[in-house]
Amino acid sequence: MTALVATVAVFMSVGLLFVLANLLLGKLVRPNRPSVEKGEIYECGEKPVGTAWIQFDLRFYVVALLFVLFDVEIAFFFPWAVVFGEATQAADAGHPAARSFAAFTFVEFLIFFGILLVGFAYLWRRGDLEWVRSMSNERPPSATRGG
């Protein structure tokens, strides 16, 4: 077993022991007094209205998905900024290949940002960024003939 594997194994064992010791200590110390009031549903201090089994509005899902999508894509800018900054510093130090690499990374950034803008424009045009959509563009349901 190499020293690195042993170090990782000891680190993971100590971490797991720390977590289990705290869980056990919490179970031993905390009071256990169940009651009907503790078992009730709690929603920000308000009494629940209706049943929990309702159809979830799709707009919440779309907004959350768009947030995660753009948030993760923006996170890709940080590694790019580090590489671009190091290439620019190397180019300023007199390395000729670094200047072309910095230019390449800048063009790569512009292409990536352009793709993000196209996706954002598509979502904006489609109306996914509007919380309340106008119903004027929607077609009314076709009337069915009664028998």
Secondary structure as GFF3:
##gff-version 3
##sequence-region A 1 147
A	DSSP	alpha_helix	3	29	.	.	.	ID=ss1
A	DSSP	alpha_helix	58	75	.	.	.	ID=ss2
A	DSSP	alpha_helix	77	92	.	.	.	ID=ss3
A	DSSP	alpha_helix	96	126	.	.	.	ID=ss4
###
